[in-house]
Amino acid sequence: MAREPKSKALNDGALEMTFEVAGLDEIKRWVLRLGKEAEAIEPDIFRDAILQETFETHKKYTVMEKKLAAYKS
């Protein structure tokens, strides 16, 4: 990570973190590692990148599930 993150505790118990980074790829992998426990809020281009990555992962597992079901039949 590029610089020290800023963090703020929210009323619902969540933690909001703000990072200043040189590029989105640097932080994208970190957010994806947190899975459903993390949410990318902004910038929109970053949120869209996270959405696209999770969509591609879902698609891959859906295809694998269909192949496995066909194999078991």
C-alpha positions as CSV (number, residue, x, y, z in Angstrom):
1,M,0.0,0.0,0.0
2,A,1.2,3.4,-0.8
3,R,0.5,5.5,2.3
4,E,-0.9,5.1,5.7
5,P,-4.7,4.3,5.5
6,K,-7.3,6.4,7.3
7,S,-9.9,4.5,9.2
8,K,-13.2,5.4,10.8
9,A,-15.4,3.2,13.0
10,L,-19.1,3.3,11.9
11,N,-22.2,3.1,14.1
12,D,-23.0,-0.4,12.8
13,G,-19.7,-1.8,13.9
14,A,-18.1,-1.6,10.4
15,L,-14.8,0.0,9.7
16,E,-14.5,2.4,6.8
17,M,-10.9,2.6,5.4
18,T,-9.5,5.2,2.9
19,F,-6.4,4.5,1.0
20,E,-4.3,6.6,-1.3
21,V,-2.7,4.3,-3.9
22,A,-0.6,4.6,-7.0
23,G,-2.9,2.2,-8.9
24,L,-6.2,0.3,-8.4
25,D,-4.6,-3.2,-9.1
26,E,-2.6,-2.8,-5.9
27,I,-5.6,-2.5,-3.7
28,K,-8.0,-4.6,-5.8
29,R,-6.4,-7.9,-4.8
30,W,-6.4,-7.0,-1.2
31,V,-10.2,-6.1,-1.2
32,L,-11.0,-9.3,-3.1
33,R,-9.2,-11.4,-0.5
34,L,-11.6,-10.1,2.1
35,G,-14.5,-11.5,0.1
36,K,-18.0,-10.7,1.3
37,E,-16.6,-8.9,4.3
38,A,-15.5,-6.0,2.2
39,E,-17.3,-3.5,0.0
40,A,-15.6,-1.1,-2.5
41,I,-17.4,2.2,-2.3
42,E,-15.5,4.5,-4.5
43,P,-14.2,5.6,-7.0
44,D,-16.8,4.1,-9.3
45,I,-14.1,2.7,-11.6
46,F,-12.7,0.7,-8.7
47,R,-16.2,-0.5,-7.6
48,D,-16.8,-1.6,-11.2
49,A,-13.5,-3.4,-11.3
50,I,-14.4,-5.4,-8.2
51,L,-17.8,-6.1,-9.6
52,Q,-16.4,-7.4,-12.9
53,E,-13.9,-9.6,-11.1
54,T,-16.5,-11.2,-8.9
55,F,-18.8,-11.7,-11.9
56,E,-16.0,-13.5,-13.8
57,T,-15.3,-15.7,-10.7
58,H,-19.0,-16.5,-10.4
59,K,-19.2,-17.3,-14.1
60,K,-16.2,-19.6,-13.9
61,Y,-17.7,-21.6,-10.9
62,T,-21.1,-21.8,-12.6
63,V,-19.5,-23.4,-15.7
64,M,-17.5,-25.8,-13.5
65,E,-20.7,-26.7,-11.6
66,K,-22.5,-27.5,-14.9
67,K,-19.6,-29.7,-16.1
68,L,-19.5,-31.5,-12.8
69,A,-23.2,-32.2,-12.9
70,A,-23.0,-33.5,-16.5
71,Y,-20.1,-35.7,-15.5
72,K,-22.0,-37.2,-12.5
73,S,-25.0,-38.0,-14.7
